[in-house]
């Protein structure tokens, strides 16, 4: 019997994600991600008392940078 190749399924990514959840998602220490946000390396938004990483803007910036 011939095995079919496994095709990865794209998981939808939310436009904003809590920064701690983002750190876990990219498998990076939370202190590192917090530093990236504080230094302006990651776009983020504050909604109330919550700090969220702007995934949509980050993706756009990375795609534009890649085309240079």
N, C-alpha and C positions, 0 to 999 in steps of 0.2 A: 504494500500500500504506500502510495506516494504522499509525503507530508506537505501540507500547504504552508507557505511562509506566513509568519505572524506579522500582521500589519498593525502598527501602533495606532491607537485611537486618540485623536486630539481631545484633550480635556479643556473645556472652556475655562478661560482665566478671567477672574473678575477685574474690573477697571481699578478698583482700590482694594487693598488688603492690609489688615493690621500688621504693623511692622514685626511683631514677634512671630506671627504666623508666616510672614514672608521669610524671615530668617530660617525657620524650620523648613519651609518649602525649598529654599536653595541650599539647605544643609550647611548653614554658616552660623557661627556663634552669635547670639543675640547682642552681645556687647560690640561686636564688629559692625553689625548692621546699624545699631544705634549710632555709632561713630560716623558711619557713612552718611546717615541722615543729618546729623549735627553739622558735618562738614559740607553738606550740600551736594554730595556725590549721588544721592538717590532723591528723586523728586517725591515730595510727600505733601500731605494735606492734613490739617488739624480740623476735626469735626467734633465740636464739644471738647471733651477732655481726651479724646482718642487721636492718636497719630497713625495715619495710614500711608502706606507706600502707594504712589500713583503708578500702577503697573502699565496702564495705557500710555502715559507719557514716557515712561522708561522704555517701553517697546518701540515707540516712535523714534526716540532719540537714538537708540541702538541701530535701528534700520537706516536712519539717515547717516549715521557715522560709518556704517558698513559700506555705503555707496560711494564714499570719498576715494 
